[in-house]
């Protein structure tokens, strides 16, 4: 029977493996869930950095003189 969610495999060193097992034990979850949660945090951080950079880029090119005011937009 196929798995509900996709699976990945990763090779880690012994120290990292021990840390992951220890963290999983402290949190009462599987090593797989610890790794998933870490990956999700990294993805969120990267996404946040991307949108922050995009916002900075837009701010640099923003011209208040070319911007529309509220009334112009809703006419």
C-alpha positions in Angstrom: 0.0 0.0 0.0 1.5 3.4 -1.0 2.3 5.9 1.8 -0.1 8.8 2.3 2.7 11.4 2.2 5.9 11.4 0.1 9.0 10.0 1.8 12.6 11.2 1.6 15.8 9.6 2.8 18.8 11.5 4.2 22.2 10.5 5.4 23.4 12.2 8.6 26.4 11.8 10.8 26.2 10.0 14.2 26.2 13.2 16.2 23.3 14.7 14.3 21.4 11.4 14.5 21.9 11.3 18.3 20.7 14.9 18.6 17.6 14.1 16.5 16.7 11.0 18.5 17.2 12.9 21.8 15.0 15.8 20.6 12.4 13.4 19.4 12.4 11.6 22.8 12.1 14.9 24.7 9.2 16.0 22.5 7.5 12.6 22.4 7.4 12.5 18.6 9.2 10.5 16.0 12.6 11.5 14.4 10.7 11.9 11.1 8.4 14.5 12.7 11.3 16.4 14.2 13.0 16.6 10.8 9.7 17.6 9.1 9.2 20.4 11.6 12.8 21.6 11.1 12.3 21.6 7.4 9.1 23.5 7.6 10.7 26.2 9.8 13.6 26.5 7.3 11.1 26.8 4.5 9.1 29.5 6.4 12.3 31.4 7.1 13.4 31.3 3.4 10.0 32.4 2.3 10.0 35.3 4.8 13.5 36.4 3.5 12.3 36.2 -0.1 9.2 38.4 0.6 11.3 40.9 2.7 13.7 41.2 -0.2 10.9 41.6 -2.7 9.4 44.3 -0.5 12.7 46.2 -0.2 13.1 46.0 -4.0 9.6 47.5 -4.5 10.2 50.2 -2.0 13.3 51.3 -3.8 11.4 51.7 -7.1 8.3 53.3 -5.5 7.5 56.8 -6.5 4.9 58.6 -4.4 4.4 61.0 -7.4 3.2 58.1 -9.6 1.1 56.5 -6.9 -2.7 56.7 -7.0 -4.6 58.1 -4.0 -7.6 56.4 -2.5 -10.2 58.4 -4.4 -8.5 57.7 -7.8 -8.4 54.0 -7.1 -12.1 53.8 -6.1 -13.5 55.9 -8.9 
